[in-house]
Amino acid sequence: MGQKVHPFGFRVGITEAHKSRWYAPKALYGELLVEDFRIREFVDKRLNRTPPFAAVSDIHIERTREELKVIVKTARPGLVIGPKGAEVDRLTQELQLMTGRKVSINILEIKNPDVDATLIGEAVAEQLKKRASFRRVVKMRAEAAMQAGALGCRILLSGRLGGAEMSRRLDTRMGSMPLSSLQANVEYGFAQAFTPYGAIGVKVWVYKGPYAKELSEEEKMSNAAGARPRARGRR
């Protein structure tokens, strides 16, 4: 039986930083962990599942003694901010009420959403809900990712595809996908399409090439909180 490893979990602490960055004593740890989960669930529901559908792909959380910092990665920053910052102010107030802590929200724009694994998965799931041809949708998304600069793309659908009586899988691959190498920057995303005839799972892997030496804007911000991953195994 194949042993499946999550591409992000495989790289945490080596070439990827944690998505929650804080330290807590043993007595508080469980409470803060559950709070992180609820924040992510709330922000996803608020921005992705209801209007304005802001295409949020990732949520990072940093904590200090004084405040809780939520970093939102989105392809549509204008929709998250809202007119004159109204939306982001409302979201901040809701999170403060929910957590009872001082909250600040930072918004990072995803410059190239066509190579973001989570956004590709969400886009495929959205099309499947609208009863689009699943083969055509998957092929178009994989080709768009390759044209946008990805070195490899794999999309795996599983469920009652096309409303068939028996569930099956569709695995589409383009380019290379070196899953065993820690040097390879492989992004993984998952989404679900809840259709009238059942749930369809969408898994996406995007290979962006080897890890670059220059830091992204998000990593530069995170390093201030000591979030830089160890460079073990990199040359």
GROMACS elastic network, one bead per residue, 0.5 to 0.9 nm:
[ bonds ]
;  ai    aj funct       b0    kb
    5     8     6  0.86153   500
    5     9     6  0.74443   500
    5    10     6  0.65763   500
    6     9     6  0.52839   500
    6    10     6  0.60423   500
    6    11     6  0.88482   500
    6   188     6  0.77662   500
    7    10     6  0.51731   500
    7    11     6  0.66383   500
    7   179     6  0.71858   500
    7   186     6  0.65862   500
    7   187     6  0.68773   500
    7   188     6  0.63412   500
    7   205     6  0.85762   500
    8    11     6  0.53421   500
    8    12     6  0.62206   500
    8    16     6  0.73765   500
    8   186     6  0.78582   500
    8   187     6  0.70183   500
    8   188     6  0.69937   500
    9    12     6  0.52546   500
    9    13     6  0.88080   500
    9    16     6  0.86911   500
   10    13     6  0.87992   500
   10    14     6  0.85216   500
   10   182     6  0.78398   500
   11    14     6  0.53820   500
   11    15     6  0.55480   500
   11    16     6  0.55860   500
   11    17     6  0.84430   500
   11   182     6  0.64376   500
   12    15     6  0.63752   500
   12    17     6  0.57659   500
   12    18     6  0.62380   500
   12   229     6  0.75429   500
   13    16     6  0.57765   500
   13    17     6  0.58066   500
   13    18     6  0.71461   500
   13   228     6  0.84227   500
   13   230     6  0.58241   500
   13   231     6  0.83712   500
   13   232     6  0.87066   500
   14    17     6  0.77720   500
   14   182     6  0.79581   500
   14   229     6  0.56530   500
   14   230     6  0.51383   500
   14   231     6  0.58306   500
   14   232     6  0.57871   500
   14   233     6  0.76696   500
   14   234     6  0.86162   500
   15   182     6  0.74197   500
   15   183     6  0.77744   500
   15   185     6  0.85177   500
   15   211     6  0.77385   500
   15   228     6  0.87938   500
   15   229     6  0.58633   500
   15   230     6  0.68275   500
   15   231     6  0.64233   500
   15   232     6  0.78633   500
   15   233     6  0.88297   500
   15   234     6  0.82049   500
   16    19     6  0.89793   500
   16   228     6  0.80439   500
   16   229     6  0.58307   500
   16   230     6  0.84795   500
   17    20     6  0.87387   500
   17    21     6  0.84896   500
   17   219     6  0.83873   500
   17   222     6  0.86476   500
   17   227     6  0.60166   500
   17   228     6  0.60578   500
   17   229     6  0.50199   500
   17   230     6  0.85672   500
   18    21     6  0.62403   500
   18    60     6  0.83192   500
   18   227     6  0.73345   500
   18   228     6  0.89567   500
   18   229     6  0.81174   500
   19    58     6  0.86550   500
   19    59     6  0.73214   500
   19    61     6  0.64136   500
   19    62     6  0.83857   500
   20    33     6  0.88361   500
   20    36     6  0.76382   500
   20    59     6  0.87892   500
   20    60     6  0.58041   500
   20    62     6  0.60141   500
   20    63     6  0.83707   500
   21    60     6  0.78833   500
   21    61     6  0.61142   500
   21    63     6  0.66543   500
   21   222     6  0.86806   500
   21   225     6  0.77302   500
   21   226     6  0.85067   500
   21   227     6  0.67619   500
   22    61     6  0.81140   500
   22    62     6  0.58330   500
   22    63     6  0.52146   500
   22    64     6  0.70793   500
   22   225     6  0.86077   500
   23    29     6  0.80640   500
   23    63     6  0.79230   500
   23    64     6  0.85572   500
   24    27     6  0.80053   500
   24    28     6  0.59852   500
   24    29     6  0.54016   500
   24    32     6  0.80417   500
   25    28     6  0.55809   500
   25    29     6  0.60543   500
   26    29     6  0.52347   500
   26    30     6  0.76789   500
   27    30     6  0.72377   500
   27    31     6  0.81392   500
   28    31     6  0.54808   500
   28    32     6  0.63074   500
   28    33     6  0.86833   500
   29    32     6  0.53562   500
   29    33     6  0.61250   500
   29    34     6  0.87697   500
   30    33     6  0.50845   500
   30    34     6  0.62885   500
   30    35     6  0.85700   500
   31    34     6  0.53639   500
   31    35     6  0.62141   500
   31    36     6  0.87844   500
   32    36     6  0.61246   500
   32    37     6  0.86689   500
   33    36     6  0.51594   500
   33    37     6  0.64613   500
   33    38     6  0.88132   500
   34    37     6  0.50902   500
   34    38     6  0.62595   500
   34    39     6  0.86776   500
   35    38     6  0.50694   500
   35    39     6  0.61318   500
   35    40     6  0.86581   500
   35    99     6  0.73568   500
   36    39     6  0.51334   500
   36    40     6  0.62695   500
   36    41     6  0.86026   500
   36    61     6  0.72936   500
   37    40     6  0.52570   500
   37    41     6  0.61381   500
   37    42     6  0.85628   500
   38    42     6  0.59217   500
   38    43     6  0.85079   500
   39    42     6  0.51048   500
   39    43     6  0.60665   500
   39    44     6  0.84274   500
   39    59     6  0.89604   500
   39    61     6  0.89333   500
   39    70     6  0.87812   500
   39    95     6  0.74081   500
   39    98     6  0.84489   500
   39    99     6  0.84470   500
   40    43     6  0.53099   500
   40    44     6  0.60122   500
   40    45     6  0.85200   500
   40    58     6  0.87714   500
   40    59     6  0.64789   500
   40    60     6  0.85667   500
   40    61     6  0.88710   500
   41    44     6  0.52514   500
   41    45     6  0.61502   500
   41    46     6  0.85236   500
   42    45     6  0.52119   500
   42    46     6  0.59645   500
   42    47     6  0.85455   500
   42    95     6  0.85931   500
   43    47     6  0.59046   500
   43    48     6  0.78065   500
   43    56     6  0.88006   500
   43    59     6  0.82578   500
   43    72     6  0.88453   500
   43    91     6  0.81858   500
   43    95     6  0.87849   500
   44    47     6  0.54438   500
   44    48     6  0.52082   500
   44    49     6  0.67685   500
   44    56     6  0.71883   500
   44    57     6  0.87947   500
   44    58     6  0.89268   500
   44    59     6  0.85709   500
   45    48     6  0.55888   500
   45    50     6  0.65369   500
   46    49     6  0.63586   500
   46    50     6  0.59087   500
   46    51     6  0.78128   500
   46    52     6  0.85056   500
   46    53     6  0.84530   500
   46    91     6  0.84625   500
   47    50     6  0.61361   500
   47    51     6  0.67512   500
   47    52     6  0.62814   500
   47    53     6  0.54955   500
   47    54     6  0.54801   500
   47    55     6  0.75003   500
   47    56     6  0.69702   500
   47    79     6  0.87537   500
   47    80     6  0.72496   500
   48    51     6  0.73149   500
   48    52     6  0.74454   500
   48    54     6  0.57735   500
   48    55     6  0.59972   500
   48    56     6  0.63362   500
   48    57     6  0.89448   500
   49    52     6  0.85623   500
   49    53     6  0.63720   500
   49    54     6  0.89885   500
   50    53     6  0.59343   500
   50    54     6  0.89858   500
   51    54     6  0.76491   500
   52    55     6  0.89129   500
   52    79     6  0.61865   500
   52    80     6  0.76753   500
   53    56     6  0.81280   500
   53    76     6  0.86805   500
   53    79     6  0.78882   500
   53    80     6  0.88599   500
   54    74     6  0.66997   500
   54    75     6  0.70630   500
   54    76     6  0.53567   500
   54    77     6  0.72379   500
   54    78     6  0.83539   500
   54    79     6  0.57077   500
   54    80     6  0.61337   500
   55    73     6  0.86026   500
   55    74     6  0.55511   500
   55    75     6  0.55369   500
   55    76     6  0.62017   500
   55    77     6  0.87815   500
   55   113     6  0.88631   500
   55   119     6  0.67428   500
   55   122     6  0.84532   500
   56    59     6  0.78093   500
   56    72     6  0.69012   500
   56    73     6  0.57386   500
   56    75     6  0.65947   500
   56    76     6  0.77917   500
   56    77     6  0.88696   500
   56    80     6  0.88867   500
   56   118     6  0.86880   500
   56   119     6  0.77174   500
   57    72     6  0.79758   500
   57    73     6  0.58295   500
   57    74     6  0.58930   500
   57    75     6  0.78496   500
   57   110     6  0.86362   500
   57   116     6  0.76308   500
   57   117     6  0.83504   500
   57   118     6  0.56036   500
   57   119     6  0.59772   500
   57   189     6  0.88284   500
   58    71     6  0.82749   500
   58    72     6  0.62203   500
   58    73     6  0.52176   500
   58    74     6  0.74164   500
   58   118     6  0.80863   500
   59    70     6  0.68911   500
   59    71     6  0.56870   500
   59    73     6  0.62839   500
   60    69     6  0.82934   500
   60    70     6  0.59202   500
   60    72     6  0.65838   500
   60    73     6  0.82200   500
   61    68     6  0.73147   500
   61    69     6  0.57961   500
   61    71     6  0.61695   500
   61    72     6  0.88367   500
   62    67     6  0.85891   500
   62    68     6  0.61246   500
   62    69     6  0.50231   500
   62    70     6  0.65283   500
   62    71     6  0.79781   500
   62   222     6  0.85055   500
   62   225     6  0.77956   500
   63    66     6  0.78933   500
   63    67     6  0.60944   500
   63    69     6  0.60202   500
   63    70     6  0.86897   500
   64    67     6  0.54191   500
   64    68     6  0.64939   500
   64    69     6  0.81635   500
   64   225     6  0.88976   500
   65    68     6  0.83433   500
   66   101     6  0.80881   500
   66   102     6  0.70568   500
   67   101     6  0.65296   500
   67   103     6  0.57881   500
   67   104     6  0.73444   500
   68   101     6  0.67932   500
   68   102     6  0.60905   500
   68   104     6  0.63730   500
   68   105     6  0.85751   500
   69   102     6  0.85777   500
   69   103     6  0.58738   500
   69   105     6  0.58943   500
   69   106     6  0.73829   500
   70   103     6  0.74205   500
   70   104     6  0.62987   500
   70   106     6  0.62005   500
   70   107     6  0.84597   500
   71   104     6  0.85955   500
   71   105     6  0.59360   500
   71   107     6  0.58743   500
   71   108     6  0.71424   500
   71   218     6  0.87008   500
   72   105     6  0.72932   500
   72   106     6  0.62006   500
   72   108     6  0.60571   500
   72   109     6  0.84992   500
   73    77     6  0.83155   500
   73   106     6  0.86675   500
   73   107     6  0.61107   500
   73   109     6  0.59466   500
   73   110     6  0.63863   500
   74    77     6  0.58212   500
   74    80     6  0.80758   500
   74   107     6  0.72325   500
   74   108     6  0.62852   500
   74   109     6  0.52767   500
   74   110     6  0.55847   500
   74   113     6  0.86178   500
   75   108     6  0.84261   500
   75   109     6  0.55813   500
   75   111     6  0.69351   500
   75   112     6  0.77910   500
   75   113     6  0.60434   500
   75   119     6  0.85877   500
   76    79     6  0.57221   500
   76    80     6  0.69341   500
   76   109     6  0.70137   500
   76   110     6  0.79485   500
   77    80     6  0.51618   500
   77    81     6  0.61886   500
   77    82     6  0.84751   500
   77   107     6  0.67525   500
   77   108     6  0.73250   500
   77   109     6  0.59264   500
   77   110     6  0.85641   500
   78    81     6  0.52106   500
   78    82     6  0.58762   500
   78    83     6  0.80803   500
   78    85     6  0.89146   500
   79    82     6  0.51270   500
   79    83     6  0.83103   500
   79    87     6  0.77789   500
   80    85     6  0.83647   500
   80    87     6  0.61207   500
   80    88     6  0.60646   500
   80    91     6  0.89388   500
   80   107     6  0.80472   500
   81    84     6  0.74974   500
   81    86     6  0.66411   500
   81    87     6  0.52746   500
   81    89     6  0.79823   500
   81   107     6  0.82326   500
   82    85     6  0.51039   500
   82    86     6  0.53486   500
   82    88     6  0.67230   500
   82    89     6  0.89749   500
   83    86     6  0.56994   500
   83    87     6  0.72572   500
   84    87     6  0.83637   500
   85    88     6  0.55676   500
   85    89     6  0.61870   500
   85    90     6  0.87246   500
   86    89     6  0.52166   500
   86    90     6  0.62146   500
   86    91     6  0.86998   500
   87    90     6  0.51737   500
   87    91     6  0.62048   500
   87    92     6  0.86152   500
   88    91     6  0.50343   500
   88    92     6  0.60847   500
   88    93     6  0.86679   500
   88   105     6  0.74895   500
   89    92     6  0.50655   500
   89    93     6  0.62925   500
   89    94     6  0.87109   500
   89   105     6  0.88543   500
   90    93     6  0.51672   500
   90    94     6  0.62401   500
   90    95     6  0.86931   500
   91    94     6  0.50942   500
   91    95     6  0.62013   500
   91    96     6  0.85927   500
   91   105     6  0.85715   500
   92    95     6  0.52162   500
   92    96     6  0.61655   500
   92    97     6  0.87107   500
   92   102     6  0.88265   500
   92   103     6  0.61809   500
   92   104     6  0.66493   500
   92   105     6  0.67560   500
   93    96     6  0.50348   500
   93    97     6  0.62346   500
   93    98     6  0.85813   500
   93   103     6  0.79772   500
   94    97     6  0.51751   500
   94    98     6  0.61397   500
   94    99     6  0.86854   500
   95    99     6  0.59998   500
   95   100     6  0.79360   500
   95   101     6  0.81885   500
   95   102     6  0.87270   500
   95   103     6  0.68624   500
   96    99     6  0.53271   500
   96   100     6  0.52229   500
   96   101     6  0.54234   500
   96   102     6  0.59902   500
   96   103     6  0.58230   500
   97   100     6  0.53775   500
   97   101     6  0.77583   500
   98   101     6  0.83308   500
   99   102     6  0.84082   500
   99   103     6  0.86369   500
  100   103     6  0.88951   500
  108   217     6  0.82438   500
  108   218     6  0.72907   500
  109   112     6  0.89405   500
  110   113     6  0.59546   500
  110   116     6  0.82052   500
  112   115     6  0.61370   500
  112   116     6  0.72036   500
  112   148     6  0.74667   500
  113   116     6  0.51590   500
  113   117     6  0.85090   500
  113   119     6  0.66111   500
  113   120     6  0.78004   500
  113   145     6  0.88522   500
  113   148     6  0.89074   500
  114   117     6  0.81315   500
  114   119     6  0.75192   500
  114   120     6  0.66586   500
  114   141     6  0.78878   500
  114   144     6  0.64383   500
  114   145     6  0.52028   500
  114   146     6  0.86863   500
  114   147     6  0.87711   500
  114   148     6  0.62475   500
  114   149     6  0.88292   500
  114   150     6  0.88407   500
  115   118     6  0.89965   500
  115   119     6  0.81301   500
  115   120     6  0.73276   500
  115   144     6  0.81880   500
  115   145     6  0.50739   500
  115   146     6  0.79203   500
  115   148     6  0.65549   500
  115   149     6  0.73546   500
  115   150     6  0.62206   500
  115   153     6  0.87605   500
  115   187     6  0.89375   500
  115   206     6  0.67787   500
  115   207     6  0.87577   500
  115   208     6  0.79672   500
  116   119     6  0.54617   500
  116   120     6  0.61959   500
  116   121     6  0.87447   500
  116   145     6  0.83606   500
  116   187     6  0.74534   500
  116   188     6  0.85627   500
  116   189     6  0.80726   500
  116   206     6  0.74120   500
  117   120     6  0.51516   500
  117   121     6  0.62298   500
  117   122     6  0.87072   500
  117   153     6  0.88779   500
  117   187     6  0.59822   500
  117   188     6  0.55278   500
  117   190     6  0.77887   500
  117   203     6  0.84763   500
  117   204     6  0.55382   500
  117   205     6  0.61246   500
  117   206     6  0.59121   500
  118   121     6  0.51306   500
  118   122     6  0.62101   500
  118   123     6  0.86278   500
  118   187     6  0.84697   500
  118   188     6  0.69912   500
  118   190     6  0.60445   500
  118   191     6  0.71934   500
  118   203     6  0.86499   500
  118   204     6  0.72405   500
  119   122     6  0.50218   500
  119   123     6  0.60525   500
  119   124     6  0.85851   500
  119   189     6  0.77318   500
  119   191     6  0.88129   500
  120   123     6  0.51298   500
  120   124     6  0.62294   500
  120   125     6  0.86317   500
  120   141     6  0.68254   500
  120   142     6  0.85443   500
  120   145     6  0.83752   500
  120   155     6  0.89571   500
  120   189     6  0.78837   500
  120   191     6  0.89437   500
  120   204     6  0.72138   500
  121   124     6  0.52015   500
  121   125     6  0.61478   500
  121   126     6  0.85992   500
  121   155     6  0.80510   500
  121   189     6  0.63089   500
  121   190     6  0.59018   500
  121   191     6  0.53058   500
  121   192     6  0.80969   500
  121   202     6  0.58286   500
  121   203     6  0.64942   500
  121   204     6  0.60076   500
  122   125     6  0.50526   500
  122   126     6  0.60807   500
  122   127     6  0.86970   500
  122   189     6  0.87246   500
  122   190     6  0.77682   500
  122   191     6  0.55353   500
  122   192     6  0.76086   500
  122   193     6  0.83298   500
  122   202     6  0.81470   500
  123   126     6  0.51147   500
  123   127     6  0.63650   500
  123   128     6  0.87351   500
  123   141     6  0.83692   500
  123   191     6  0.89028   500
  124   127     6  0.52145   500
  124   128     6  0.62488   500
  124   129     6  0.87982   500
  124   134     6  0.81590   500
  124   137     6  0.64522   500
  124   138     6  0.67490   500
  124   141     6  0.75060   500
  124   191     6  0.84081   500
  124   193     6  0.83349   500
  124   202     6  0.74655   500
  125   128     6  0.50604   500
  125   129     6  0.63331   500
  125   130     6  0.88421   500
  125   191     6  0.64897   500
  125   192     6  0.59900   500
  125   194     6  0.82196   500
  125   200     6  0.78390   500
  125   201     6  0.80270   500
  125   202     6  0.67912   500
  126   129     6  0.52465   500
  126   130     6  0.66520   500
  126   192     6  0.88495   500
  126   193     6  0.67087   500
  127   130     6  0.50793   500
  127   131     6  0.65984   500
  127   132     6  0.56273   500
  127   133     6  0.83320   500
  127   134     6  0.79869   500
  127   137     6  0.71387   500
  127   193     6  0.86249   500
  128   131     6  0.50326   500
  128   132     6  0.55191   500
  128   133     6  0.74751   500
  128   134     6  0.64210   500
  128   137     6  0.81100   500
  128   161     6  0.88164   500
  128   162     6  0.86448   500
  128   193     6  0.64572   500
  128   194     6  0.86450   500
  128   195     6  0.75577   500
  128   200     6  0.83241   500
  129   132     6  0.75856   500
  129   193     6  0.59831   500
  129   194     6  0.67233   500
  129   195     6  0.54840   500
  129   196     6  0.84355   500
  130   195     6  0.85367   500
  131   134     6  0.79892   500
  131   162     6  0.76216   500
  131   195     6  0.83568   500
  132   135     6  0.88614   500
  132   136     6  0.79862   500
  132   137     6  0.71036   500
  132   162     6  0.86815   500
  133   136     6  0.54486   500
  133   137     6  0.62305   500
  133   138     6  0.87621   500
  133   162     6  0.74329   500
  134   137     6  0.51214   500
  134   138     6  0.61198   500
  134   139     6  0.85258   500
  134   157     6  0.86810   500
  134   161     6  0.72527   500
  134   162     6  0.71354   500
  134   170     6  0.89598   500
  135   138     6  0.53761   500
  135   139     6  0.61501   500
  135   140     6  0.86020   500
  135   170     6  0.81108   500
  135   172     6  0.88911   500
  136   139     6  0.52180   500
  136   140     6  0.60801   500
  136   141     6  0.86301   500
  137   140     6  0.52674   500
  137   141     6  0.62203   500
  137   142     6  0.86501   500
  138   141     6  0.52579   500
  138   142     6  0.61298   500
  138   143     6  0.85650   500
  138   155     6  0.68680   500
  138   156     6  0.86990   500
  138   157     6  0.86839   500
  138   172     6  0.72743   500
  139   142     6  0.52504   500
  139   143     6  0.61193   500
  139   144     6  0.85500   500
  139   155     6  0.88589   500
  139   172     6  0.73576   500
  140   143     6  0.51888   500
  140   144     6  0.60626   500
  140   145     6  0.86593   500
  141   144     6  0.50418   500
  141   145     6  0.62144   500
  141   146     6  0.87171   500
  141   155     6  0.87433   500
  142   145     6  0.51915   500
  142   146     6  0.63749   500
  142   147     6  0.87521   500
  142   152     6  0.86646   500
  142   153     6  0.59702   500
  142   154     6  0.71916   500
  142   155     6  0.72722   500
  142   172     6  0.78798   500
  142   173     6  0.77407   500
  142   174     6  0.69659   500
  143   146     6  0.51140   500
  143   147     6  0.61640   500
  143   148     6  0.85668   500
  143   153     6  0.84468   500
  143   174     6  0.78598   500
  144   147     6  0.51041   500
  144   148     6  0.60919   500
  144   149     6  0.88990   500
  145   148     6  0.50610   500
  145   149     6  0.66506   500
  145   150     6  0.56734   500
  145   151     6  0.86266   500
  145   152     6  0.82028   500
  145   153     6  0.69828   500
  145   206     6  0.80368   500
  146   149     6  0.54780   500
  146   151     6  0.63701   500
  146   152     6  0.66841   500
  146   153     6  0.70387   500
  146   174     6  0.77057   500
  146   175     6  0.78224   500
  147   150     6  0.71168   500
  149   152     6  0.89868   500
  149   208     6  0.74741   500
  150   153     6  0.69962   500
  150   175     6  0.84033   500
  150   206     6  0.66839   500
  150   207     6  0.59826   500
  150   209     6  0.75066   500
  151   174     6  0.83455   500
  151   175     6  0.57851   500
  151   176     6  0.63680   500
  151   177     6  0.80360   500
  151   206     6  0.77283   500
  151   207     6  0.54922   500
  151   208     6  0.55640   500
  151   209     6  0.61860   500
  152   173     6  0.76064   500
  152   174     6  0.55200   500
  152   177     6  0.56298   500
  152   178     6  0.89068   500
  152   186     6  0.89466   500
  152   205     6  0.80706   500
  152   206     6  0.58099   500
  152   208     6  0.71009   500
  152   209     6  0.84603   500
  153   172     6  0.81309   500
  153   173     6  0.58236   500
  153   174     6  0.52198   500
  153   175     6  0.63475   500
  153   176     6  0.73986   500
  153   177     6  0.71445   500
  153   204     6  0.74224   500
  153   205     6  0.57427   500
  153   207     6  0.62232   500
  153   208     6  0.89690   500
  154   171     6  0.72449   500
  154   172     6  0.55939   500
  154   174     6  0.63507   500
  154   175     6  0.84935   500
  154   176     6  0.89467   500
  154   177     6  0.77645   500
  154   203     6  0.81255   500
  154   204     6  0.57426   500
  154   205     6  0.50953   500
  154   206     6  0.65688   500
  154   207     6  0.87222   500
  155   170     6  0.80613   500
  155   171     6  0.59832   500
  155   172     6  0.52581   500
  155   173     6  0.65874   500
  155   202     6  0.70767   500
  155   203     6  0.57761   500
  155   205     6  0.65594   500
  155   206     6  0.87583   500
  156   169     6  0.69952   500
  156   170     6  0.57081   500
  156   172     6  0.63446   500
  156   173     6  0.85958   500
  156   201     6  0.79940   500
  156   202     6  0.58223   500
  156   203     6  0.51050   500
  156   204     6  0.64583   500
  156   205     6  0.87394   500
  157   161     6  0.79855   500
  157   168     6  0.81828   500
  157   169     6  0.54673   500
  157   170     6  0.50858   500
  157   171     6  0.64899   500
  157   172     6  0.86459   500
  157   200     6  0.68564   500
  157   201     6  0.56993   500
  157   203     6  0.65930   500
  157   204     6  0.89467   500
  158   161     6  0.72422   500
  158   167     6  0.70358   500
  158   168     6  0.57141   500
  158   170     6  0.65536   500
  158   171     6  0.86852   500
  158   199     6  0.87779   500
  158   200     6  0.56715   500
  158   201     6  0.52343   500
  158   202     6  0.67958   500
  158   203     6  0.86501   500
  159   163     6  0.88517   500
  159   164     6  0.88556   500
  159   166     6  0.81313   500
  159   168     6  0.55624   500
  159   169     6  0.66295   500
  159   198     6  0.74229   500
  159   199     6  0.65113   500
  159   201     6  0.64942   500
  160   163     6  0.52528   500
  160   164     6  0.52667   500
  160   165     6  0.66883   500
  160   166     6  0.61812   500
  160   168     6  0.63931   500
  160   169     6  0.86034   500
  160   197     6  0.71317   500
  160   198     6  0.66675   500
  160   199     6  0.76014   500
  160   200     6  0.66522   500
  161   164     6  0.58898   500
  161   165     6  0.88915   500
  161   166     6  0.85451   500
  161   167     6  0.66390   500
  161   168     6  0.68410   500
  161   169     6  0.78546   500
  161   170     6  0.84622   500
  161   200     6  0.73304   500
  163   166     6  0.85710   500
  163   167     6  0.86488   500
  163   195     6  0.87370   500
  163   196     6  0.85598   500
  163   197     6  0.60335   500
  163   198     6  0.82482   500
  164   167     6  0.67210   500
  164   168     6  0.86666   500
  164   197     6  0.86188   500
  165   197     6  0.89778   500
  173   176     6  0.82009   500
  173   177     6  0.85886   500
  174   177     6  0.84831   500
  175   207     6  0.85521   500
  176   207     6  0.73027   500
  177   180     6  0.89222   500
  177   184     6  0.86462   500
  177   186     6  0.77606   500
  177   205     6  0.79980   500
  177   206     6  0.77131   500
  177   207     6  0.59653   500
  178   181     6  0.58926   500
  178   182     6  0.88952   500
  178   184     6  0.66405   500
  178   186     6  0.79844   500
  178   207     6  0.77397   500
  179   182     6  0.79205   500
  179   184     6  0.74983   500
  179   186     6  0.72465   500
  179   207     6  0.88337   500
  180   183     6  0.89952   500
  180   184     6  0.83639   500
  181   184     6  0.55460   500
  181   185     6  0.87949   500
  182   185     6  0.76546   500
  182   186     6  0.89281   500
  182   210     6  0.88468   500
  182   233     6  0.79146   500
  182   234     6  0.86284   500
  183   209     6  0.85418   500
  183   210     6  0.55125   500
  183   211     6  0.61484   500
  183   233     6  0.79154   500
  183   234     6  0.69664   500
  184   207     6  0.71812   500
  184   208     6  0.75541   500
  184   209     6  0.58242   500
  184   211     6  0.62527   500
  185   206     6  0.83167   500
  185   207     6  0.59436   500
  185   208     6  0.54892   500
  185   209     6  0.56316   500
  185   210     6  0.54116   500
  185   211     6  0.54822   500
  185   212     6  0.88054   500
  186   205     6  0.66189   500
  186   206     6  0.55480   500
  186   208     6  0.62302   500
  186   209     6  0.77207   500
  186   210     6  0.87058   500
  187   204     6  0.80727   500
  187   205     6  0.56764   500
  187   206     6  0.51520   500
  187   207     6  0.64715   500
  187   208     6  0.77238   500
  188   203     6  0.74623   500
  188   204     6  0.56299   500
  188   206     6  0.65189   500
  188   207     6  0.89713   500
  189   202     6  0.82243   500
  189   203     6  0.58933   500
  189   204     6  0.50370   500
  189   205     6  0.65434   500
  189   206     6  0.85656   500
  190   201     6  0.75023   500
  190   202     6  0.56756   500
  190   204     6  0.62637   500
  191   200     6  0.86146   500
  191   201     6  0.61980   500
  191   202     6  0.51220   500
  191   203     6  0.66422   500
  191   204     6  0.85918   500
  192   199     6  0.65923   500
  192   200     6  0.57054   500
  192   202     6  0.58764   500
  192   203     6  0.87523   500
  193   198     6  0.83601   500
  193   199     6  0.56214   500
  193   200     6  0.50812   500
  193   201     6  0.64871   500
  193   202     6  0.76551   500
  194   197     6  0.81636   500
  194   198     6  0.60812   500
  194   200     6  0.64608   500
  194   201     6  0.88167   500
  195   198     6  0.52729   500
  195   199     6  0.58460   500
  195   200     6  0.73839   500
  196   199     6  0.82016   500
  207   210     6  0.85836   500
  208   211     6  0.82395   500
  209   212     6  0.83061   500
  211   214     6  0.88244   500
  211   234     6  0.88286   500
  212   215     6  0.74318   500
  215   218     6  0.80061   500
  215   219     6  0.58747   500
  215   220     6  0.63061   500
  216   219     6  0.52478   500
  216   220     6  0.63590   500
  216   221     6  0.88361   500
  217   220     6  0.52190   500
  217   221     6  0.64793   500
  217   222     6  0.87701   500
  218   221     6  0.51705   500
  218   222     6  0.61461   500
  218   223     6  0.86824   500
  219   223     6  0.59726   500
  219   224     6  0.88827   500
  219   227     6  0.79382   500
  219   228     6  0.72121   500
  220   223     6  0.53889   500
  220   224     6  0.72090   500
  220   228     6  0.87140   500
  221   224     6  0.58992   500
  221   225     6  0.78077   500
  222   225     6  0.54957   500
  222   226     6  0.68481   500
  222   227     6  0.54018   500
  222   228     6  0.69975   500
  223   228     6  0.51634   500
  223   229     6  0.89460   500
  224   227     6  0.72290   500
  224   228     6  0.85892   500
  225   228     6  0.83254   500
  226   229     6  0.86647   500
  228   231     6  0.87400   500
  229   232     6  0.87271   500
  231   234     6  0.56228   500
  231   235     6  0.83824   500
  232   235     6  0.86548   500
